[in-house]
Amino acid sequence: MLVSAKDMLNRARDGHYAVGQFNINNLEWTKAILLTAQEMNSPVILGVSEGAGKYMCGYRTVVDMTKGMIDNLKITVPVCIHLDHGSYEAALACIAAGFSSVMFDGSKYPIEENITKTTELVKLTNNLGLSLEAEVGAIGGEEDGTVNMGECADPDECKRIADLGVTMLAAGIGNIHGKYPANWPGLRFDVLAAVKEKTGDMPLVLHGGTGIPADMIREAIRLGVCKINVNTECQISFTAAVRQYIEDGKDLVGKGFDPRKVLAPGVEAIKATVREKIELFGSAGKA
């Protein structure tokens, strides 16, 4: 059964831990993350970007695949399917397809337009019992070889969005998507603390969880972060394991070319990465 993120994040806030959002890209990724969450007895959020949704043949395919896996693998921990960095149109499409949570990333809009669109989605998701994530302050990342360090959110704007009744809020605090460059100055905990002061009990979200040092992760959780997104780290570990399988020539032995065998090391690598993050975030045993 799919659930919204509301209850799991409120429990994380009160228990001073964070729930991991692990992005999925195909069947293998989804299966690996679900099995690891079950093994660790941890709630889990499956993140789906617009690009990944398109790659997996549409949002409805993602929902049906995940529901089938939950049933077949006898997954009993809370599972949320969540649109990651969605446009307004994508949010509506995911709601129609059966997602249990959506993110509307209105950070690229002027604050008034962000508020208008978020307000409409608050009404819709509340009526359907779904959770909604909003964003203030664009998250940085690498594009065309240039690394953008990201914006730091305005705490007053964060309060305006939080007061609309969203479930969770992503606030830019110097975090970026992808690999962090050597000259990355670190998370702005002063901004995070100011956002927390303005938004009160609102569960806060940290995007770009790959590569942030463990001590910074723990401090972010202490200051109110209840959801941490991980994607790049799983991609790197998956690819490295599959590459090693090929370089070792295992695909040339017997039926080693079977794609299920080729991808198996990558699946185990994802499991190891997810296991490590669940332990760091403190959500093990919290399902």
Buried (B, 14 or more C-beta within 10 A) or exposed (E): EBBBBBBBBBBBBEEEBBBBBBBBBEBBBBBBBBBBBBBBBBBBBBBBBBEBBEBBEEBBEBBEBBBEBBEEEEBEBBBBBBBBBBBBEBBBBBBEBBBBBBBBBBBEBEBEEBBBBBBBBBEBBBEEEBBBBBBBBBBBBBEEEEBEBBBBBBBEBBBBBBEBBBBBBBBBBBBBBBBBEEEBEEBBBEBBBBBBEBBEEBBBBBBBBBBBEEEBBBBBBEBBBBBBBBBBBBBBBBEEBBEEBEEEEBBEEEEBEEEEBBBBBBBBBBBBBBBBBBEBBBBBEBB
